[in-house]
Amino acid sequence: MLAETGANLLAADDDGWLAVLSVGPAGSRFVASCDLAAPVAALRAVEDRLFELVERLGEEEDEWDAASGPYRTATPRDPAFVDPAVLRSAPRRHTT
């Protein structure tokens, strides 16, 4: 449902949809049309949070300079952007 440019959600009644895949326990199929108003409305908050994350990361990157060392930020792990339970369950990467 994300537009192919800019990751912006289209309006639920937009006639520019390429395809809708209906997924259920018995399988999946492409359908000619369906009411996407509720799923799009539910995703608006996520879309807003994504753009907030991008904005914060941009601000942090603008403040960084080469003399500061490797660019690292804790923002993507901020509980405002990710459920801490997801981070606890993610496999840890080990570097040597």
C-alpha positions, -999 to 999 in steps of 0.1 A, spaced: 0 0 0 30 23 1 33 44 -30 62 34 -51 78 68 -47 85 84 -13 69 56 8 38 78 12 5 60 18 -20 66 -10 -55 77 -1 -78 47 4 -100 58 -25 -71 65 -49 -76 48 -83 -39 44 -89 -35 10 -71 -16 -15 -91 -28 -46 -73 -43 -58 -41 -32 -92 -27 -58 -109 -5 -41 -133 19 -60 -158 41 -56 -192 57 -66 -210 24 -41 -191 3 -37 -158 -15 -49 -142 -47 -50 -109 -64 -84 -92 -63 -98 -65 -85 -108 -42 -56 -113 -41 -19 -121 -15 8 -87 -3 20 -100 25 41 -95 8 75 -60 -6 67 -48 27 53 -62 46 83 -45 21 107 -11 26 89 -12 64 91 3 65 126 31 42 115 37 64 84 39 95 107 64 77 130 86 67 101 89 102 89 96 114 125 124 88 126 138 99 93 138 135 104 156 128 137 182 107 119 187 135 94 192 161 122 218 138 139 237 131 107 239 169 100 255 173 135 281 146 129 316 153 115 344 131 104 365 140 135 338 126 158 347 90 148 323 64 135 287 76 130 264 58 154 230 67 168 207 52 194 176 68 177 165 37 158 164 18 191 144 45 208 112 29 223 93 56 204 103 39 171 106 2 181 91 -21 206 118 -30 231 105 -66 231 116 -68 194 151 -58 203 153 -83 231 143 -111 208 166 -101 179 197 -122 175 229 -104 186 256 -98 161 291 -105 174 321 -88 158 357 -98 166 
